[in-house]
C-alpha cells in the first residue's frame, strides 16, 4: 500500500504515522527521489486508487486535470480504477461547482461515492460526512474483484431490503430470525460500485451504513412493507434480501409475559405476517424488477431449485436467489452460497464464497433484465 497525502493532509496526520502504517516512504511532491519518477511508478503499479477523504479542492483539481503535487500527478497517470470518497460541509458538497466536478469525474469512469449524512466538523450535521472505513472497503472490494469501475448500473435506481424483521410478543420479547443483513449490505455495496443510486430499508441491522446509500430503518414486517410500498414506484429494481418473519403474535401482550409459579407455559396464538414479496409481485405494471430471496434448510441442488422455482411463481417475482441456511451457514456468516433462478431455470450458481461475490453474481444476472442500465 502506498499513501500519497496532500500538504493539507499532513496537518491532520503526520508523515511518520503514514510511513509506519503503510511501510513505505511518504511524499507530497514529485521532486523527492526524482530518479524514481514516483508518480509514474506508483500509478503503473496500482491496482486501485482511492481518494479518502476527497475534498472539494481535490475533486476540482482532478476534474480539471491539475497536476501540481504528487497525488494529482499520480491521478493523471493512473489507469487503475479510481474511487473518490468525498467529505466536506453540506454547502460545499451541494455547490453547483462541486456537483459539476463530480459529474465530470463520473463521466470519465471514476467512481465517486456519495458522502454519508451525519455529524460534520464542528456542530454541523448533514450530507458530507465520510462513510465509515469498513463501508468504503466493501465498495473497494467489489471494484477490485471486477478489476474496473464498470459503471453498468448508472441511471438505475435500486431498493434493497436487508436484515430480519422482529414481531413483538410483549414489550421485551419478539419472534424473529438470525439474519444479520450482511448479504443485503453486500448487494447494496456492489450496486454502488457499479454506479447505481441505492436506498436500503434495513430491518434490525447492527452494521454501519453502506457507503453511498441512504438507509431507512424499520423493525416489523408491517413497517417493512409500508416503507417498501412507499418507495417502490420510484425505483427500477427491488431486491428483497430481508428475512421477513413468517409469524407474529395474534395479540401482543401490553406487559412482560411472566412465568407462572406452577410451572405452566403461556399459550401464544400466532398469525401470519404480511407477505411483502407477494404484495410487490401483485403490483400492477409497470412495476420494478423484483428479486426475491429464498432461505431454505435443504442443501444446494435440485430440491433447492424446485423450492425456489415454486416461490418464484407463487410470488410473481422475476428472480429468486435461493440459499441454504442453518447454524453457521448463510445467516450471521460472512460466507454464503446461492442459486439464482428465473422462470427459464437456473441462471447462476455461486458455491461457497464471500457475500460480496454472491452480490456481484446476482447483479450480473439482474443487469440484462434492466432496460435502463447504462442509460
RODO-2510 file (C-alpha; in nm, 4 decimals, decimal comma):
residues 375
     n   res          X          Y          Z
     1     x     0,0000     0,0000     0,0000
     2     x     0,1243     0,3486    -0,0912
     3     x    -0,0065     0,6586     0,0840
     4     x     0,0145     0,9911    -0,1010
     5     x    -0,1050     1,2744     0,1231
     6     x    -0,1541     1,6348     0,0295
     7     x     0,0240     1,9040     0,2297
     8     x    -0,3063     1,9780     0,3998
     9     x    -0,3500     1,6116     0,4949
    10     x    -0,0204     1,6222     0,6841
    11     x    -0,1733     1,8898     0,9069
    12     x    -0,4058     1,6187     1,0385
    13     x    -0,1861     1,3070     1,0340
    14     x     0,1923     1,3325     1,0233
    15     x     0,4284     1,1830     0,7689
    16     x     0,5853     0,9442     1,0222
    17     x     0,2471     0,7918     1,1031
    18     x     0,1667     0,7281     0,7365
    19     x     0,5073     0,5737     0,6765
    20     x     0,4770     0,3472     0,9811
    21     x     0,1280     0,2295     0,8842
    22     x     0,1984     0,1775     0,5144
    23     x     0,5557     0,0520     0,5383
    24     x     0,6516     0,2815     0,2521
    25     x     0,8051     0,6287     0,2233
    26     x     0,5605     0,9170     0,2039
    27     x     0,5954     1,2317    -0,0036
    28     x     0,3756     1,5120    -0,1284
    29     x     0,5952     1,6286    -0,4170
    30     x     0,7335     1,4902    -0,7420
    31     x     1,0739     1,6391    -0,6511
    32     x     1,1582     1,3796    -0,3828
    33     x     1,3683     1,0903    -0,5197
    34     x     1,3347     1,2245    -0,8720
    35     x     1,5213     0,9282    -1,0171
    36     x     1,2302     0,7027    -0,9206
    37     x     0,9777     0,9201    -1,1100
    38     x     0,7377     0,8375    -0,8276
    39     x     0,4101     0,9456    -0,9880
    40     x     0,4779     0,7189    -1,2853
    41     x     0,5972     0,4219    -1,0818
    42     x     0,3168     0,4355    -0,8254
    43     x     0,0472     0,4792    -1,0890
    44     x     0,1736     0,1894    -1,3009
    45     x     0,1860    -0,0468    -1,0026
    46     x    -0,1533     0,0471    -0,8565
    47     x    -0,4465    -0,1925    -0,8815
    48     x    -0,6812     0,0564    -0,7175
    49     x    -0,6571     0,4247    -0,6290
    50     x    -0,8849     0,5527    -0,3526
    51     x    -0,9008     0,9176    -0,2523
    52     x    -1,0394     0,9406     0,1001
    53     x    -1,1355     1,1918     0,2086
    54     x    -1,1754     1,3674    -0,1236
    55     x    -1,2096     1,7384    -0,0535
    56     x    -1,3877     1,9878    -0,2771
    57     x    -1,0446     2,1214    -0,3738
    58     x    -0,9144     1,7779    -0,4716
    59     x    -1,2294     1,6978    -0,6725
    60     x    -1,1880     2,0250    -0,8598
    61     x    -0,8220     1,9556    -0,9370
    62     x    -0,8962     1,6022    -1,0549
    63     x    -1,1860     1,7128    -1,2729
    64     x    -0,9736     1,9806    -1,4423
    65     x    -0,6550     1,7795    -1,4802
    66     x    -0,4463     1,9889    -1,2422
    67     x    -0,1169     1,8167    -1,1552
    68     x     0,0615     2,0349    -0,9005
    69     x     0,1723     1,7725    -0,6455
    70     x     0,2493     1,4013    -0,6241
    71     x    -0,1108     1,2966    -0,5678
    72     x    -0,2682     1,4851    -0,8590
    73     x     0,0200     1,3901    -1,0892
    74     x    -0,0301     1,0251    -0,9967
    75     x    -0,4028     1,0560    -1,0654
    76     x    -0,3322     1,1734    -1,4212
    77     x    -0,1006     0,8759    -1,4720
    78     x    -0,3240     0,6123    -1,3150
    79     x    -0,5014     0,3601    -1,5352
    80     x    -0,6260     0,1526    -1,2416
    81     x    -0,9826     0,2035    -1,1120
    82     x    -1,0178     0,5285    -0,9158
    83     x    -1,2604     0,5694    -0,6248
    84     x    -1,3316     0,9094    -0,4696
    85     x    -1,4890     0,9320    -0,1227
    86     x    -1,5921     1,2979    -0,0825
    87     x    -1,6086     1,4575     0,2622
    88     x    -1,6890     1,8231     0,3235
    89     x    -1,9567     2,0508     0,4628
    90     x    -2,3025     2,0140     0,3130
    91     x    -2,2944     2,3533     0,1430
    92     x    -1,9666     2,2684    -0,0307
    93     x    -2,0958     1,9287    -0,1420
    94     x    -2,4176     2,0764    -0,2797
    95     x    -2,2482     2,3709    -0,4543
    96     x    -2,3015     2,3602    -0,8322
    97     x    -1,9256     2,3711    -0,8954
    98     x    -1,8670     2,0604    -0,6817
    99     x    -2,1608     1,8770    -0,8367
   100     x    -2,0325     1,9587    -1,1865
   101     x    -1,6863     1,8302    -1,0943
   102     x    -1,8382     1,5096    -0,9575
   103     x    -2,0397     1,4638    -1,2766
   104     x    -1,7261     1,5152    -1,4861
   105     x    -1,5300     1,2561    -1,2904
   106     x    -1,8123     1,0051    -1,3183
   107     x    -1,8398     1,0622    -1,6921
   108     x    -1,4685     0,9813    -1,7208
   109     x    -1,5166     0,6465    -1,5459
   110     x    -1,4259     0,7265    -1,1854
   111     x    -1,6454     0,6036    -0,9019
   112     x    -1,7498     0,8933    -0,6784
   113     x    -1,9239     0,7549    -0,3700
   114     x    -2,1903     0,9840    -0,2298
   115     x    -2,0994     1,1033     0,1213
   116     x    -2,2867     0,9904     0,4285
   117     x    -2,5338     1,2006     0,6243
   118     x    -2,4246     1,2823     0,9780
   119     x    -2,2079     1,4883     1,2081
   120     x    -1,9579     1,7086     1,0259
   121     x    -1,6766     1,9318     1,1524
   122     x    -1,7949     2,1460     1,4410
   123     x    -2,1630     2,1355     1,5295
   124     x    -2,2898     2,0986     1,1728
   125     x    -2,4714     1,7887     1,0532
   126     x    -2,5926     1,6800     0,7118
   127     x    -2,4767     1,5221     0,3835
   128     x    -2,0990     1,5410     0,3531
   129     x    -1,9709     1,3009     0,6144
   130     x    -1,7029     1,0496     0,5137
   131     x    -1,8539     0,6983     0,5117
   132     x    -1,7176     0,4500     0,7637
   133     x    -1,3891     0,2876     0,6601
   134     x    -1,5436    -0,0611     0,6588
   135     x    -1,8213     0,0571     0,4262
   136     x    -1,5715     0,2097     0,1838
   137     x    -1,3634    -0,1069     0,1964
   138     x    -1,6709    -0,3087     0,0971
   139     x    -1,7198    -0,0962    -0,2153
   140     x    -1,3492    -0,1189    -0,2998
   141     x    -1,3620    -0,4968    -0,2603
   142     x    -1,6210    -0,5105    -0,5369
   143     x    -1,4166    -0,2831    -0,7629
   144     x    -1,1022    -0,4907    -0,7075
   145     x    -1,2885    -0,8165    -0,7691
   146     x    -1,4187    -0,6864    -1,1026
   147     x    -1,0918    -0,5159    -1,1954
   148     x    -1,2609    -0,1971    -1,3087
   149     x    -1,5159     0,0695    -1,2306
   150     x    -1,7592    -0,0691    -1,4847
   151     x    -2,0482     0,1698    -1,4244
   152     x    -2,3061    -0,0527    -1,5927
   153     x    -2,5764     0,0396    -1,3389
   154     x    -2,5547     0,4165    -1,3890
   155     x    -2,9064     0,5579    -1,4061
   156     x    -3,0551     0,2543    -1,2299
   157     x    -3,2490     0,3199    -0,9092
   158     x    -3,2205     0,0324    -0,6636
   159     x    -3,4116    -0,0506    -0,3463
   160     x    -3,2597    -0,3212    -0,1248
   161     x    -3,4169    -0,4659     0,1880
   162     x    -3,1852    -0,6220     0,4444
   163     x    -3,1823    -0,7815     0,7886
   164     x    -3,4623    -0,9640     0,9681
   165     x    -3,7963    -0,8385     1,0956
   166     x    -3,8973    -0,8759     1,4607
   167     x    -4,2576    -0,9294     1,5656
   168     x    -4,3227    -0,8313     1,9304
   169     x    -4,4703    -1,0808     2,1758
   170     x    -4,4601    -0,8322     2,4607
   171     x    -4,2576    -0,5151     2,5326
   172     x    -3,9312    -0,7130     2,5695
   173     x    -3,9655    -1,0274     2,3552
   174     x    -4,0143    -1,0909     1,9867
   175     x    -4,0340    -1,3547     1,7141
   176     x    -3,7581    -1,3120     1,4612
   177     x    -3,4720    -1,4767     1,2781
   178     x    -3,0929    -1,4743     1,2671
   179     x    -3,0428    -1,2606     0,9572
   180     x    -2,7577    -1,0126     1,0078
   181     x    -2,8201    -0,8002     0,6989
   182     x    -2,4710    -0,8678     0,5608
   183     x    -2,5945    -1,0043     0,2285
   184     x    -2,8215    -0,7053     0,1767
   185     x    -2,5329    -0,4741     0,2651
   186     x    -2,3116    -0,6536     0,0123
   187     x    -2,5776    -0,6230    -0,2577
   188     x    -2,6048    -0,2504    -0,1890
   189     x    -2,2265    -0,2022    -0,1960
   190     x    -2,1981    -0,3924    -0,5231
   191     x    -2,4693    -0,1765    -0,6804
   192     x    -2,2994     0,1439    -0,5617
   193     x    -1,9694     0,0204    -0,7058
   194     x    -2,1420    -0,0169    -1,0418
   195     x    -2,2901     0,3321    -1,0396
   196     x    -2,6463     0,2724    -0,9184
   197     x    -2,8469     0,5017    -0,6932
   198     x    -2,9212     0,2832    -0,3908
   199     x    -3,1604     0,3040    -0,0992
   200     x    -3,1789     0,0426     0,1764
   201     x    -3,4652    -0,0462     0,4059
   202     x    -3,2959    -0,2162     0,6985
   203     x    -3,4770    -0,4352     0,9482
   204     x    -3,2802    -0,4538     1,2743
   205     x    -2,9336    -0,4416     1,1167
   206     x    -2,6452    -0,3621     1,3514
   207     x    -2,3955    -0,2528     1,0863
   208     x    -2,2644     0,0900     0,9811
   209     x    -2,4486     0,2367     0,6844
   210     x    -2,3061     0,1215     0,3498
   211     x    -2,1129     0,3845     0,1583
   212     x    -2,3114     0,5816    -0,0982
   213     x    -2,6554     0,4661     0,0215
   214     x    -2,9466     0,6164     0,2062
   215     x    -3,0822     0,3944     0,4825
   216     x    -3,4295     0,3729     0,6375
   217     x    -3,4553     0,1570     0,9484
   218     x    -3,7659    -0,0450     1,0384
   219     x    -3,8455    -0,3304     1,2754
   220     x    -4,1603    -0,5274     1,1881
   221     x    -4,2935    -0,6859     0,8690
   222     x    -4,5748    -0,4299     0,8545
   223     x    -4,3267    -0,1429     0,8794
   224     x    -4,1052    -0,3024     0,6141
   225     x    -4,3987    -0,3400     0,3749
   226     x    -4,5081     0,0184     0,4315
   227     x    -4,1572     0,1514     0,3641
   228     x    -4,1145    -0,0635     0,0521
   229     x    -4,4507     0,0339    -0,0966
   230     x    -4,3758     0,3985    -0,0252
   231     x    -4,0616     0,3803    -0,2403
   232     x    -4,1232     0,1018    -0,4929
   233     x    -4,2931     0,3251    -0,7505
   234     x    -3,9771     0,5322    -0,7911
   235     x    -3,7196     0,2563    -0,8467
   236     x    -3,6185     0,0210    -1,1252
   237     x    -3,5439    -0,2880    -0,9170
   238     x    -3,6321    -0,4113    -0,5693
   239     x    -3,4020    -0,6698    -0,4118
   240     x    -3,5835    -0,8337    -0,1207
   241     x    -3,2866    -0,9673     0,0750
   242     x    -3,4526    -0,9097     0,4133
   243     x    -3,5690    -1,2185     0,6011
   244     x    -3,9290    -1,1426     0,6930
   245     x    -4,0636    -1,3282     0,9954
   246     x    -4,3449    -1,5583     0,8857
   247     x    -4,5471    -1,5338     1,2066
   248     x    -4,6482    -1,2788     1,4667
   249     x    -4,8463    -1,2921     1,7881
   250     x    -5,2203    -1,2547     1,7284
   251     x    -5,2258    -1,0239     2,0278
   252     x    -4,9167    -0,8519     2,1646
   253     x    -4,9109    -0,8545     2,5442
   254     x    -4,9073    -0,4987     2,6851
   255     x    -4,6756    -0,6020     2,9687
   256     x    -4,3993    -0,8600     3,0066
   257     x    -4,5313    -1,2166     2,9983
   258     x    -4,4482    -1,3644     3,3402
   259     x    -4,3573    -1,7190     3,4340
   260     x    -4,6276    -1,8801     3,6444
   261     x    -4,5447    -2,0273     3,9858
   262     x    -4,6990    -2,3633     3,8924
   263     x    -4,4526    -2,4155     3,6066
   264     x    -4,7126    -2,3721     3,3379
   265     x    -4,6296    -2,2403     2,9929
   266     x    -4,8261    -1,9479     2,8455
   267     x    -5,0294    -2,0089     2,5320
   268     x    -4,9353    -1,7731     2,2495
   269     x    -5,1562    -1,7737     1,9442
   270     x    -4,9781    -1,6948     1,6194
   271     x    -5,0939    -1,5330     1,2977
   272     x    -4,9304    -1,4942     0,9575
   273     x    -4,7370    -1,1769     0,8850
   274     x    -4,7860    -0,9814     0,5652
   275     x    -4,6222    -1,1345     0,2571
   276     x    -4,4045    -0,8468     0,1374
   277     x    -4,2678    -1,0228    -0,1711
   278     x    -4,6103    -1,1395    -0,2895
   279     x    -4,7554    -0,7929    -0,2339
   280     x    -4,4839    -0,6430    -0,4544
   281     x    -4,5391    -0,9151    -0,7140
   282     x    -4,9076    -0,8227    -0,7335
   283     x    -4,8434    -0,4554    -0,8128
   284     x    -4,9879    -0,3507    -1,1497
   285     x    -4,7444    -0,2830    -1,4337
   286     x    -4,5169    -0,1132    -1,4737
   287     x    -4,3689    -0,2428    -1,1521
   288     x    -3,9990    -0,2673    -1,0611
   289     x    -3,7994    -0,5748    -1,1479
   290     x    -3,8447    -0,7958    -0,8426
   291     x    -3,5661    -1,0090    -0,6946
   292     x    -3,6676    -1,2279    -0,4033
   293     x    -3,4689    -1,4467    -0,1675
   294     x    -3,5477    -1,7993    -0,0506
   295     x    -3,3672    -1,9130     0,2642
   296     x    -3,4085    -2,2901     0,2876
   297     x    -3,2621    -2,5629     0,5075
   298     x    -3,2082    -2,8089     0,2231
   299     x    -2,8638    -2,8304     0,0576
   300     x    -2,7879    -2,6791    -0,2801
   301     x    -2,9187    -2,8968    -0,5607
   302     x    -3,2412    -2,9959    -0,7371
   303     x    -3,4612    -2,9709    -0,4253
   304     x    -3,3424    -2,6165    -0,3530
   305     x    -3,4027    -2,5181    -0,7153
   306     x    -3,7522    -2,6696    -0,7014
   307     x    -3,8373    -2,4713    -0,3870
   308     x    -3,7035    -2,1519    -0,5425
   309     x    -3,8985    -2,2086    -0,8651
   310     x    -4,2178    -2,2654    -0,6699
   311     x    -4,1651    -1,9446    -0,4733
   312     x    -4,0867    -1,7540    -0,7919
   313     x    -4,4230    -1,8489    -0,9414
   314     x    -4,6288    -1,8034    -0,6260
   315     x    -4,4888    -1,4577    -0,5565
   316     x    -4,4764    -1,3459    -0,9221
   317     x    -4,1102    -1,2469    -0,8837
   318     x    -3,8644    -1,2086    -1,1711
   319     x    -3,5723    -1,3790    -0,9972
   320     x    -3,5239    -1,5805    -0,6799
   321     x    -3,1883    -1,6082    -0,5052
   322     x    -3,2023    -1,9352    -0,3138
   323     x    -2,9557    -2,0171    -0,0400
   324     x    -2,9194    -2,2927     0,2153
   325     x    -2,9174    -2,1633     0,5722
   326     x    -2,8618    -2,3099     0,9165
   327     x    -2,6240    -2,2921     1,2078
   328     x    -2,3073    -2,1105     1,0880
   329     x    -2,4448    -2,1191     0,7361
   330     x    -2,5896    -1,8240     0,5481
   331     x    -2,7304    -1,6201     0,8363
   332     x    -2,4761    -1,4357     1,0536
   333     x    -2,1886    -1,5694     0,8431
   334     x    -1,9543    -1,3780     0,6086
   335     x    -1,9864    -1,6722     0,3663
   336     x    -2,2851    -1,7639     0,1556
   337     x    -2,3740    -1,9829    -0,1394
   338     x    -2,6581    -1,9137    -0,3764
   339     x    -2,8505    -2,0331    -0,6788
   340     x    -3,0218    -1,7668    -0,8893
   341     x    -3,3406    -1,8945    -1,0527
   342     x    -3,5715    -1,7423    -1,3150
   343     x    -3,8717    -1,8827    -1,4989
   344     x    -3,6219    -2,0161    -1,7538
   345     x    -3,4325    -2,2178    -1,4933
   346     x    -3,1008    -2,1745    -1,3132
   347     x    -2,9307    -1,8504    -1,4154
   348     x    -2,6238    -1,8693    -1,1907
   349     x    -2,4755    -2,0857    -0,9197
   350     x    -2,2324    -1,9453    -0,6644
   351     x    -2,0581    -2,2057    -0,4487
   352     x    -1,9418    -2,1144    -0,1007
   353     x    -1,7965    -1,7655    -0,1340
   354     x    -1,7992    -1,4238     0,0272
   355     x    -2,1286    -1,2409     0,0339
   356     x    -1,9617    -0,9764    -0,1821
   357     x    -1,9004    -1,2418    -0,4503
   358     x    -2,2624    -1,3559    -0,4271
   359     x    -2,3756    -0,9941    -0,4677
   360     x    -2,1665    -0,9468    -0,7819
   361     x    -2,3128    -1,2655    -0,9315
   362     x    -2,6685    -1,1536    -0,8550
   363     x    -2,6192    -0,8163    -1,0246
   364     x    -2,4638    -0,9875    -1,3261
   365     x    -2,7916    -1,1760    -1,3687
   366     x    -3,0081    -0,8700    -1,2987
   367     x    -2,8229    -0,6358    -1,5359
   368     x    -2,9502    -0,7644    -1,8748
   369     x    -3,3052    -0,7530    -1,7405
   370     x    -3,2832    -0,3800    -1,6733
   371     x    -3,3649    -0,1760    -1,9860
   372     x    -3,2424     0,1413    -1,8127
   373     x    -2,8955     0,0060    -1,7278
   374     x    -2,6265     0,2326    -1,8627
   375     x    -2,8846     0,4937    -1,9670
***
